Amino acid sequence: VKLDILKSMPYADAKAQLLKIKGVGPKVADCTLLFSHGHIEALPKDVWIKKALQQLFGGELPEIAVPYAGIVQQYIFFYARETKLNI
């Protein structure tokens, strides 16, 4: 996979390409796309985020937030830590 082309690819296609790499799972693929390739719709889900999403939204982001999921995820993480959500 030529990593420099991931930025210009649609998110789903770029993620599929990264998942072909041995050892790269969904969270690493999403982190790479969000933080290195500008795909703000990528939503890295670790244990904290999964629990926070469950408590705040029943497990999924509200539809309006989905196109900006990666940015919203950062706010959710901060909120969860600062308010000490039961996670």
DRENVEX-868390 format. One line per field, with one value per residue: residue in one letter; x, y, z of N, C-alpha, C, O, CB in turn; residue number from 1. Coordinates in nm, 2 decimals, always signed. Glycine has a CB too. Example, Ala and Ser with C-alpha at 12.3 -4.5 7.8 and 13.67 -1.06 7.14 Angstrom:
BEGIN
rest	(A,S)
n_c1	(+1.32,+1.28)
n_c2	(-0.57,-0.22)
n_c3	(+0.78,+0.71)
ca_c1	(+1.23,+1.37)
ca_c2	(-0.45,-0.11)
ca_c3	(+0.78,+0.71)
c_c1	(+1.32,+1.29)
c_c2	(-0.33,+0.00)
c_c3	(+0.78,+0.79)
o_c1	(+1.42,+1.34)
o_c2	(-0.33,+0.11)
o_c3	(+0.85,+0.80)
cb_c1	(+1.13,+1.41)
cb_c2	(-0.45,-0.06)
cb_c3	(+0.90,+0.57)
nr	(1,2)
This chain:
BEGIN
rest	(V,K,L,D,I,L,K,S,M,P,Y,A,D,A,K,A,Q,L,L,K,I,K,G,V,G,P,K,V,A,D,C,T,L,L,F,S,H,G,H,I,E,A,L,P,K,D,V,W,I,K,K,A,L,Q,Q,L,F,G,G,E,L,P,E,I,A,V,P,Y,A,G,I,V,Q,Q,Y,I,F,F,Y,A,R,E,T,K,L,N,I)
n_c1	(+0.08,+0.06,+0.12,+0.09,-0.12,-0.35,-0.47,-0.61,-0.80,-1.13,-1.27,-1.36,-1.24,-0.97,-0.93,-0.99,-0.76,-0.56,-0.62,-0.54,-0.28,-0.07,-0.12,-0.24,-0.52,-0.87,-0.88,-0.61,-0.60,-0.80,-0.69,-0.46,-0.57,-0.72,-0.53,-0.31,-0.38,-0.60,-0.87,-1.14,-1.37,-1.31,-1.32,-1.15,-1.18,-1.13,-1.12,-1.21,-1.35,-1.55,-1.70,-1.77,-1.92,-2.13,-2.24,-2.31,-2.45,-2.59,-2.43,-2.37,-2.26,-2.45,-2.63,-2.58,-2.32,-2.15,-2.01,-1.80,-1.67,-1.41,-1.31,-1.51,-1.48,-1.25,-1.33,-1.52,-1.35,-1.20,-1.41,-1.50,-1.28,-1.25,-1.49,-1.50,-1.65,-1.83,-1.64)
n_c2	(-0.12,+0.21,+0.46,+0.74,+0.79,+0.75,+0.98,+1.10,+0.92,+0.78,+0.75,+0.49,+0.32,+0.38,+0.29,+0.02,-0.05,-0.01,-0.21,-0.43,-0.47,-0.67,-0.70,-0.46,-0.33,-0.23,+0.00,+0.10,+0.16,+0.35,+0.55,+0.62,+0.72,+0.93,+1.10,+1.13,+1.15,+1.31,+1.23,+1.31,+1.18,+0.93,+0.71,+0.63,+0.36,+0.28,+0.11,+0.30,+0.49,+0.34,+0.27,+0.52,+0.61,+0.43,+0.50,+0.77,+0.79,+0.56,+0.38,+0.45,+0.73,+1.03,+1.09,+1.33,+1.39,+1.21,+1.26,+1.40,+1.25,+1.18,+1.41,+1.47,+1.25,+1.31,+1.52,+1.37,+1.19,+1.37,+1.48,+1.25,+1.19,+1.42,+1.45,+1.22,+1.00,+0.69,+0.48)
n_c3	(+0.00,-0.09,+0.12,+0.09,-0.08,+0.06,+0.17,-0.04,-0.10,-0.07,+0.26,+0.34,+0.15,+0.19,+0.46,+0.42,+0.27,+0.45,+0.64,+0.52,+0.58,+0.76,+1.11,+1.14,+1.28,+1.31,+1.49,+1.48,+1.21,+1.19,+1.36,+1.22,+0.98,+1.07,+1.22,+1.06,+0.79,+0.75,+0.75,+0.89,+0.96,+1.05,+1.32,+1.59,+1.81,+2.13,+2.44,+2.63,+2.48,+2.36,+2.59,+2.68,+2.47,+2.49,+2.74,+2.70,+2.46,+2.40,+2.26,+2.00,+1.79,+1.76,+1.46,+1.34,+1.41,+1.29,+1.04,+1.14,+1.32,+1.42,+1.53,+1.72,+1.88,+2.02,+2.19,+2.34,+2.47,+2.63,+2.78,+2.91,+3.07,+3.23,+3.36,+3.49,+3.41,+3.46,+3.37)
ca_c1	(+0.00,+0.13,+0.05,+0.07,-0.24,-0.46,-0.53,-0.69,-0.89,-1.25,-1.23,-1.38,-1.14,-0.84,-0.93,-0.97,-0.62,-0.47,-0.66,-0.47,-0.15,-0.07,-0.11,-0.32,-0.67,-0.96,-0.84,-0.49,-0.63,-0.87,-0.60,-0.37,-0.64,-0.76,-0.42,-0.20,-0.43,-0.71,-1.00,-1.20,-1.48,-1.25,-1.35,-1.08,-1.26,-1.06,-1.22,-1.26,-1.44,-1.66,-1.77,-1.82,-2.03,-2.24,-2.31,-2.36,-2.53,-2.64,-2.34,-2.33,-2.27,-2.57,-2.61,-2.52,-2.18,-2.08,-1.91,-1.69,-1.65,-1.28,-1.30,-1.61,-1.42,-1.15,-1.41,-1.58,-1.25,-1.17,-1.52,-1.50,-1.17,-1.26,-1.61,-1.49,-1.76,-1.81,-1.59)
ca_c2	(+0.00,+0.34,+0.54,+0.88,+0.81,+0.74,+1.11,+1.13,+0.81,+0.79,+0.70,+0.35,+0.26,+0.40,+0.20,-0.12,-0.07,-0.03,-0.33,-0.54,-0.48,-0.76,-0.64,-0.33,-0.35,-0.11,+0.12,+0.16,+0.21,+0.48,+0.65,+0.66,+0.80,+1.06,+1.19,+1.14,+1.16,+1.41,+1.17,+1.34,+1.08,+0.81,+0.71,+0.52,+0.32,+0.20,+0.07,+0.42,+0.55,+0.25,+0.28,+0.66,+0.62,+0.36,+0.58,+0.90,+0.79,+0.43,+0.30,+0.51,+0.87,+1.08,+1.10,+1.46,+1.39,+1.10,+1.31,+1.46,+1.15,+1.18,+1.53,+1.45,+1.15,+1.38,+1.59,+1.27,+1.14,+1.47,+1.49,+1.13,+1.20,+1.54,+1.44,+1.09,+0.91,+0.56,+0.39)
ca_c3	(+0.00,-0.09,+0.22,+0.05,-0.16,+0.15,+0.19,-0.15,-0.12,+0.02,+0.39,+0.35,+0.07,+0.26,+0.57,+0.37,+0.23,+0.57,+0.71,+0.45,+0.63,+0.88,+1.23,+1.15,+1.30,+1.29,+1.57,+1.43,+1.08,+1.21,+1.41,+1.11,+0.89,+1.14,+1.26,+0.96,+0.66,+0.75,+0.74,+1.02,+0.98,+1.12,+1.47,+1.66,+1.93,+2.23,+2.55,+2.69,+2.39,+2.35,+2.72,+2.69,+2.37,+2.54,+2.84,+2.65,+2.34,+2.38,+2.19,+1.87,+1.78,+1.69,+1.31,+1.30,+1.45,+1.22,+0.95,+1.22,+1.43,+1.48,+1.61,+1.83,+1.97,+2.10,+2.29,+2.42,+2.55,+2.72,+2.87,+3.00,+3.17,+3.32,+3.45,+3.55,+3.38,+3.52,+3.26)
c_c1	(+0.09,+0.06,+0.02,-0.06,-0.36,-0.54,-0.64,-0.80,-1.01,-1.21,-1.24,-1.27,-1.00,-0.83,-0.92,-0.83,-0.53,-0.50,-0.59,-0.33,-0.15,-0.04,-0.18,-0.47,-0.75,-0.92,-0.71,-0.52,-0.70,-0.78,-0.51,-0.45,-0.68,-0.64,-0.32,-0.26,-0.56,-0.85,-1.08,-1.33,-1.44,-1.27,-1.28,-1.16,-1.17,-1.17,-1.28,-1.38,-1.57,-1.75,-1.84,-1.94,-2.15,-2.32,-2.37,-2.47,-2.59,-2.55,-2.29,-2.34,-2.40,-2.53,-2.54,-2.37,-2.09,-1.98,-1.79,-1.65,-1.51,-1.26,-1.39,-1.55,-1.32,-1.22,-1.47,-1.47,-1.21,-1.28,-1.52,-1.40,-1.20,-1.39,-1.61,-1.61,-1.73,-1.77,-1.47)
c_c2	(+0.12,+0.44,+0.68,+0.90,+0.80,+0.87,+1.14,+1.03,+0.84,+0.71,+0.54,+0.27,+0.27,+0.30,+0.05,-0.15,-0.09,-0.16,-0.45,-0.57,-0.57,-0.68,-0.51,-0.37,-0.22,+0.01,+0.18,+0.22,+0.35,+0.59,+0.71,+0.75,+0.93,+1.15,+1.21,+1.17,+1.25,+1.36,+1.19,+1.25,+0.95,+0.82,+0.59,+0.49,+0.23,+0.17,+0.19,+0.48,+0.47,+0.26,+0.42,+0.67,+0.54,+0.44,+0.71,+0.89,+0.65,+0.34,+0.36,+0.66,+0.91,+1.11,+1.23,+1.47,+1.30,+1.16,+1.37,+1.37,+1.16,+1.30,+1.52,+1.35,+1.21,+1.46,+1.49,+1.22,+1.24,+1.48,+1.37,+1.14,+1.31,+1.52,+1.30,+1.01,+0.77,+0.46,+0.32)
c_c3	(+0.00,+0.00,+0.18,-0.03,-0.07,+0.17,+0.09,-0.17,-0.03,+0.15,+0.39,+0.27,+0.14,+0.38,+0.53,+0.33,+0.35,+0.64,+0.64,+0.50,+0.76,+1.01,+1.25,+1.16,+1.28,+1.37,+1.51,+1.29,+1.10,+1.27,+1.30,+1.01,+0.95,+1.16,+1.16,+0.82,+0.64,+0.73,+0.88,+1.05,+1.05,+1.27,+1.54,+1.79,+2.01,+2.34,+2.61,+2.61,+2.37,+2.48,+2.72,+2.59,+2.42,+2.65,+2.79,+2.54,+2.31,+2.28,+2.05,+1.87,+1.72,+1.55,+1.27,+1.32,+1.36,+1.12,+1.01,+1.33,+1.50,+1.57,+1.74,+1.93,+2.06,+2.22,+2.39,+2.52,+2.66,+2.83,+2.97,+3.11,+3.28,+3.41,+3.52,+3.54,+3.43,+3.41,+3.30)
o_c1	(+0.18,-0.05,-0.08,-0.11,-0.48,-0.66,-0.74,-0.89,-1.00,-1.13,-1.15,-1.23,-0.92,-0.72,-0.84,-0.78,-0.45,-0.41,-0.59,-0.27,-0.23,+0.06,-0.19,-0.53,-0.69,-0.92,-0.71,-0.46,-0.67,-0.79,-0.49,-0.39,-0.68,-0.64,-0.24,-0.18,-0.62,-0.94,-1.07,-1.38,-1.52,-1.25,-1.32,-1.19,-1.14,-1.28,-1.40,-1.48,-1.68,-1.88,-1.96,-2.04,-2.26,-2.44,-2.48,-2.56,-2.65,-2.60,-2.18,-2.42,-2.46,-2.42,-2.46,-2.30,-1.97,-1.87,-1.68,-1.60,-1.51,-1.19,-1.35,-1.56,-1.31,-1.18,-1.48,-1.50,-1.20,-1.26,-1.55,-1.42,-1.18,-1.38,-1.70,-1.67,-1.62,-1.84,-1.42)
o_c2	(+0.14,+0.48,+0.74,+1.01,+0.83,+0.86,+1.20,+1.05,+0.90,+0.61,+0.47,+0.16,+0.17,+0.24,-0.02,-0.26,-0.18,-0.22,-0.56,-0.67,-0.54,-0.60,-0.45,-0.44,-0.12,+0.12,+0.31,+0.33,+0.44,+0.70,+0.83,+0.86,+1.03,+1.27,+1.31,+1.22,+1.26,+1.43,+1.11,+1.26,+0.87,+0.92,+0.48,+0.58,+0.11,+0.21,+0.19,+0.51,+0.52,+0.27,+0.43,+0.73,+0.59,+0.45,+0.75,+0.97,+0.63,+0.24,+0.32,+0.72,+0.84,+1.14,+1.22,+1.55,+1.31,+1.11,+1.39,+1.42,+1.15,+1.29,+1.55,+1.37,+1.17,+1.45,+1.51,+1.20,+1.20,+1.49,+1.39,+1.10,+1.29,+1.56,+1.27,+0.95,+0.73,+0.37,+0.24)
o_c3	(+0.08,-0.03,+0.23,-0.03,-0.11,+0.18,+0.11,-0.26,+0.07,+0.14,+0.43,+0.31,+0.14,+0.40,+0.59,+0.35,+0.35,+0.70,+0.70,+0.48,+0.85,+1.01,+1.36,+1.08,+1.24,+1.31,+1.50,+1.26,+1.03,+1.23,+1.29,+0.97,+0.88,+1.12,+1.17,+0.73,+0.54,+0.69,+0.97,+1.16,+1.09,+1.33,+1.55,+1.87,+1.98,+2.32,+2.63,+2.65,+2.37,+2.46,+2.76,+2.62,+2.40,+2.65,+2.84,+2.54,+2.20,+2.23,+2.00,+1.95,+1.64,+1.51,+1.18,+1.26,+1.36,+1.11,+0.95,+1.44,+1.62,+1.67,+1.85,+2.05,+2.18,+2.33,+2.51,+2.64,+2.78,+2.95,+3.09,+3.22,+3.40,+3.53,+3.60,+3.63,+3.45,+3.37,+3.23)
cb_c1	(-0.10,+0.14,+0.13,+0.19,-0.25,-0.42,-0.43,-0.61,-0.83,-1.37,-1.32,-1.52,-1.13,-0.82,-1.06,-1.07,-0.57,-0.50,-0.80,-0.47,-0.09,+0.04,+0.04,-0.30,-0.69,-1.10,-0.82,-0.38,-0.72,-0.99,-0.51,-0.32,-0.77,-0.82,-0.36,-0.12,-0.46,-0.68,-1.00,-1.24,-1.56,-1.10,-1.51,-0.94,-1.39,-0.94,-1.14,-1.16,-1.38,-1.62,-1.69,-1.72,-1.98,-2.19,-2.21,-2.25,-2.45,-2.78,-2.39,-2.42,-2.15,-2.61,-2.74,-2.59,-2.16,-2.18,-1.97,-1.73,-1.67,-1.17,-1.35,-1.74,-1.34,-1.07,-1.52,-1.64,-1.12,-1.15,-1.65,-1.48,-1.04,-1.28,-1.73,-1.46,-1.78,-1.94,-1.57)
cb_c2	(+0.00,+0.40,+0.54,+0.93,+0.70,+0.68,+1.22,+1.15,+0.67,+0.73,+0.75,+0.31,+0.32,+0.54,+0.21,-0.14,+0.05,+0.09,-0.35,-0.51,-0.34,-0.87,-0.61,-0.24,-0.41,-0.15,+0.08,+0.05,+0.11,+0.46,+0.59,+0.54,+0.73,+1.03,+1.13,+1.02,+1.03,+1.50,+1.02,+1.49,+1.05,+0.80,+0.69,+0.57,+0.24,+0.27,-0.01,+0.53,+0.58,+0.10,+0.26,+0.76,+0.55,+0.23,+0.61,+0.99,+0.83,+0.44,+0.17,+0.45,+0.93,+1.22,+1.08,+1.57,+1.36,+1.01,+1.42,+1.60,+1.01,+1.18,+1.66,+1.40,+1.04,+1.48,+1.67,+1.16,+1.11,+1.61,+1.50,+1.01,+1.22,+1.66,+1.45,+1.11,+0.90,+0.52,+0.47)
cb_c3	(+0.12,-0.24,+0.34,-0.03,-0.27,+0.28,+0.20,-0.27,-0.09,-0.05,+0.50,+0.30,-0.07,+0.31,+0.65,+0.25,+0.15,+0.67,+0.71,+0.30,+0.67,+0.86,+1.26,+1.02,+1.44,+1.33,+1.72,+1.42,+1.00,+1.30,+1.52,+1.03,+0.84,+1.27,+1.38,+0.95,+0.60,+0.64,+0.71,+1.02,+0.85,+1.09,+1.49,+1.70,+1.88,+2.29,+2.66,+2.71,+2.25,+2.34,+2.84,+2.66,+2.24,+2.61,+2.95,+2.60,+2.22,+2.32,+2.16,+1.76,+1.70,+1.76,+1.24,+1.38,+1.59,+1.14,+0.86,+1.27,+1.38,+1.37,+1.53,+1.78,+1.88,+2.02,+2.23,+2.34,+2.47,+2.66,+2.79,+2.91,+3.11,+3.23,+3.36,+3.70,+3.22,+3.59,+3.14)
nr	(1,2,3,4,5,6,7,8,9,10,11,12,13,14,15,16,17,18,19,20,21,22,23,24,25,26,27,28,29,30,31,32,33,34,35,36,37,38,39,40,41,42,43,44,45,46,47,48,49,50,51,52,53,54,55,56,57,58,59,60,61,62,63,64,65,66,67,68,69,70,71,72,73,74,75,76,77,78,79,80,81,82,83,84,85,86,87)
